[in-house]
């Protein structure tokens, strides 16, 4: 996996190797495409979510239509 990291960005091999050293398993996810997002302010996000406070941990966005809509808006089309 360290070799993959080096292919992706020169100089990454050592840090990935050190991070994974002693671990039984490691995982890597390929980035297949990138798109630029213009972003939005914290106020815009609050408006998009109807004034909801962003989670301080994790949340299942499929359980909340506001978060699901926000994620859909920020995701590339299939």
N, C-alpha and C positions, 0 to 999 in steps of 0.2 A: 504494500500500500504506500510505503514511503517513496517507491519508484514512481507510482502514479502521481503522487503529490509533486514530485520533482518535474515530471512532464508538464503538469499544469502550471507550475510557477517555479522557475529556477531558484534554488536555495531553500525550498520547502522540505526536502528529504530529511534533514537532520531533526527538525522540530517534530515532524510526524513520526519518525522512527522513535524518538525519545518518548513521545506521548503514548505510543502503543507498546513500548517495551514492557514486558512482564504481563501483558494482557493476553488472555486466551483468544479473544475475538476482537475484530475491528470492522467497522462498516464505512463504506464510502458511497455517496450518491452522486451520480453524474449530473452536471449542469448542462442540459441539452440546448437551452436557448436563454437569452437574456433580453429583457426589454426595459426601456427607460420609463420610469414613472415620475410624473411631475411632482408628486407628493401633495400633502395638504397639512394645514396647521392643526395643532391640538384642538383649537376651537372648531375647525371644520369637522374633525373626527367626532367631537362631542355632538355636533349638529347631525351628522350622519347616523349616530347611534341614539338619537333622541335624548341627549343629555346623560346617557349612561356613563358611569365611570369605567375606564378600561380595567380589565382584570389585573390583579397583582400577581397572579400565578398563571395557571392554564385554564382554559375554558373550552368546552365543546361547542364550537360555533354552529354546528348543525342544530343545536337545541335552542338557539336564539336567532330569530329571523333578522334582527338588525345586524348582528355580527356576521351572519351568513351573507347578507347583502353587501356588506362592506368588503368581505373577502372576495366575493364574486366581482365587484367593481375593480378590485386591485389585482385580479388575476388575469393572465392572458387567455384569450379565447382558445378553445380546444382545436 
